[in-house]
Amino acid sequence: MCGIAGTYRWPDGKVVTDRLTDTLAHRGPDGAGRYSHPAGDGEVHLGHRRLAIIDLSGTGAQPMVSDGLALTYNGELYNAPDLRAELAAAGVRFRGTSDTEVVLESWRRWGTDCLPRLRGMFAFGIFDERTGELVLARDQLGIKPLFLLRRGTGLVFASELKALATATGGKLEVDDAALVASLLYYWVPDSRCAYREAEKLPPGSWLRIRPDGEVRRGRYWNLKDVAHEARGSAPPDLAAVVEESTRRHLLSDVPVATFLSGGLDSSYLTALAARDRPGISAYTIGFRAEDARFEAMPDDLRYARQVAERFGVDLHEIEIAPNVLDLLPRMTYHLDEPIGDPAAINTFLICTAAREAGIKVMLSGMGADELFAGYRKHLANLLALRYQRVPRPLRRGVSAAVDRLPVATARRGYRSVRFAKRFLSFAELPEETAFRRSYTMYDRDELLALVDPDLAGTVEDVLTEHADVYQDNDLDDFVNRMCLGDARMFLPGLNLTYTDRSSMAASTEVRVPYVDVEVVRAAFAVPGDRKIVGRQGKAVLKEAAASVLPREIVYRPKGLFSAPLRAWMSRDLAPLVREVVNDGELVRSGFLRRDALARLVAEDAAGQRDYSKHLWHVLTLEYWYRDATSGSGQSAR
């Protein structure tokens, strides 16, 4: 796991590449490397920051150069032993034991045809000295990031967007459409980028640039096609698939630990990992007692302790009582784009604690909810279909009664009321609109009222994009349509993004065994009526886990890997919210309307609506926007 960067036929390419690579130092504190070579009438420069995980010796250093190929690579290849054996049988002689060398030799033998054979998480740039071509590639599911920017016949790329801003001297223009999308989702979808010129290489794709400036793109893996091919397949042995993926994800020359929230996903992985690595460490979080009471949060620690005791896991408990006023700007910097999920703070603090204890690699249960319908929104959208059959007068009465209920008092919040109000906000809408509204921040009219009137067309474009992605499938299964939409948008756009940035900010690698090509195939071979059974989400995964975990863990109420936002907003962050509403850059620039923001604050303070997540995201967007439009040179709107 590392940070990669490079320039191709770019002015002052060596200086720029050094600057890019230095910006990524937190991603790889164990070493740094550079490579330069002519490319047509220009040059290519590759940079690398190393977090040494496999083959800790110098034979694993990068950029790796061998017989005319130069590779800068970020990731882990979990089937590296299999590919190494195949290549060795074909006569390849390896100098070391790193997966980097396996990627390089796979490329030499198969070119782009090697990409679907790679099982893991990765982003890399590989240069061929004979042809002068540079190829960039990204893993199938978008676990690892790769940003790029093209000008003329040149290109610059890096693991993080902030590095590209550095490469251009800060002269990048904010993309209003990306910010509007960020307001809607509380993250920027993978199809967009917060700066106009920059882009994210799509998951499962590659880009080739030649010395004459010609660019070709290819797609080697498509999640929609995988879901289509998997439907109707024989039911998989899901327990075997998950166990095999977890075992492969333990491949490492340094200690591995796990996240352990006490929920199903992390508990299952931790139990499986403990079979292979007895005494493995795990990290869990708790919150200040007053914050947890106010938020009515479940007692996840009790379950985490039970799992740790049963499987002989060395459990480390971390109380999350952060100075959010200090952490907010720091996290905004590391997240690269405006992301309003406070779980990023949890990830950062857990990884920081693990790193201080000498742990470089963590396993996370990320992805199981998206693939196996484990979120409340999945069940809620199914329930909405039934609710629509309730007589309209009765529905109106229910809506009026719930509307009058408070979501919080001065002493505590009421989660059930928040859930009821959320449910009623989408329960009568058509399928795609309801699904979008079940997890996004605003409906169409609310979003239009919040932003500059000149952005009305942009709002429509963002909403249309969601509809296009959601409807771009031929699945006849409502639950799997939701899962596919999540796996294409929510998973890479939010969860994998904040996990990568937050963990790498602490110089720690997080691996996600559920976000694995074989687990994904198995997930879409499972019909929706086996994923949600009655009111149980992830039913098929729970069946698999029940052979390992006690029923109390498997069938416990769903927890939240989140933060006590309402408590933070009512105390720590209240003055900052007022400042942003009254005199923030977003308001002064005209991007957000002061009166609409003030209404959110007033209704939240009165306890009639829960806008804590909305206001948290406004704060993250404000801090990001200040940096992006400050004296460092980035252009405003």
C-alpha positions, 0 to 999 in steps of 0.5 A: 500500500503506497502513494503513486504519482507521475507526469508524462510529457509535462512541463518541468515534469521532474520538479512536479513529480517530486512535488506530487510525491512529497505531498503523498508522504503520509501514504508511504513513510517507509521509503521514496523512489523516483524514475525518469526516462525519455518519452518521445520528445518529452519525458516520463517521471514516476514517483512512489512513497512506500508503505512496506507490507510484503517483501520488506527488503529492497527488492520490493522498492519502487518504482520497480524497473526491469527489462524495459518496464517501469512500474509505480504501484499502489495496492495488494494482490491477494492471488499473487502466489498463484500468479507467481507460480504460473509465471515461474512455470513459464520461465519467469525468474523473480528477484524478490517476493513482492506482489509488485514484481508479480504485477510487472511480470504479469503485464509483460506476459499478458499486457492489459489482458492481465488486469481481469486476472488480478485479484485485489485492490490496486492502482498503478502506472506502467511505462514501456521504454520501448514504445514510450507508452504509459498505461494507468489502471485501476482495480475492478471495484474502485477500492484504490484511487487514481486521479489524473489531469490532461493538458495538451499531449501531457498528463499528470496522475496521483493517488490523491487529488490534493497532489494534482492541485499542487502540480498545477500551482493551485490553478484549478477551477472548482466544479459546481456540479461536483459540489451540487452532487456532494450536497445531494449525496454528502460525497462526490460520486466517482463519475465526478471530480471536485476540480473541472480539469481533473478526473478519476480513472473509473473502476475496472478500466485502463488508460494508455497515452502515447508519445504523440499524445493519442489516448486510448481507454479500455474497460476490462471489468464491468460490475453491471455485466457481472451482476447480469451473468451471476443472476440465475447461477447456482446458489453459492456456498457463501460461507466458503467464499467469504472464508476464502476471501478473508484468508487471502486478505491476511497475506502480509509480512507485517502484523494484521489487525481488524476493525471490530464494531461488534456488528455482524460484518466485522465480527464474522471477519474477525472470527475467521481471521482469528482461526488463521491468526490466533491472538489477532488484535482488533480495534473498537470504538466507544463514545463519551457516555453523555454523547451516546445517551443523547444520540440513543446509540446502541451499546456496541462495545458489549458485543465487541467484547463478547466476540473478542473473548470467544475467539481469543482476540486481543481487543483494544478499545478507543473512546471517541471524544475528539476535539472536532474543531481541530479534527474537522479541517484536518479531515477535510484536507485528507479526504481530498473532496467534500465528504460529510460522513463523520465515520471518516473520523472514527476510521482515522482515530482507530488507524492512528491508534493501531499505527502507534501500536505497530499495526500497518494492516487492518481488515474492515467489514466494509461492503457487506451492507451494499452487496447483501442489502444490510442497510435500513434503506433497503428494508425501508424501500421494500416496506414502502411498497407495502405502505403504498397499499394502505388507504390514502386517508390513513396514510395522511393521518399517519404523516400528520401525526409523525410530522408533529413529533419532535426528533429530540429534546434538550436531553436526548434524541429519539432515533425511532422518530427520526427513522419514521420521518425519514421513511415518510419522506420517500415512502410514496415515491416511485422506485428510483426516486424513493431509493435516491431519497432514502439515502440522499440529503435533500429532495429536488425542491429542497436542493433547488432552494438551497443553492444559487438559482443559476445552478438549477440546470446543474441540479437536474443534471445530477438527479438525472445521472442518479436515475441513469446509473440506477436504471442501467441494468436488466435485473428483475429483482428489486433488492439486487437493483438496489444493491447494484446501485449501491455497489456502483455509486455509494460504495466507491463514491463514499465508503471506499473513498473515506476509508482509503483517505482516512487510513492512509492519513494514518499511514495504515492500510485497510483491506476489505474482504467483502469487496472482492471480485469472487464475493461480488459474484457470489452476492449477485447470484443470491436472489433478493428474497434471500437477502431480505427475509421478513424484516431481516437484512443480510439474511443469507450472510447471517446464515453463513455467519451462524456457523461461526458466530453466536446467534446473539451477535448474528441477529443483534440489532444493527449498529452504526459506524457513525458518530454522535452528530446531534450531540456535537452540533448542539455543543462543540460545533454550534458556534461554528455552524452560526459562523458558516451560516452568517459569514461563510465563503459558500454563502458569500460566494452565492453558492449557498443561500443564507436564508435556506441554511438558517431555516435548517439550523432553526428547525434542527435547534427546535428539535422538529427535524434532524439536520445534524448530518446536513449541517455537518456536511455544510461544515466539511464543504465550507472548509474544503471550499475555503482551501480550494478558493484561498490564496493558494491559487485555486479558482473560485466559481 
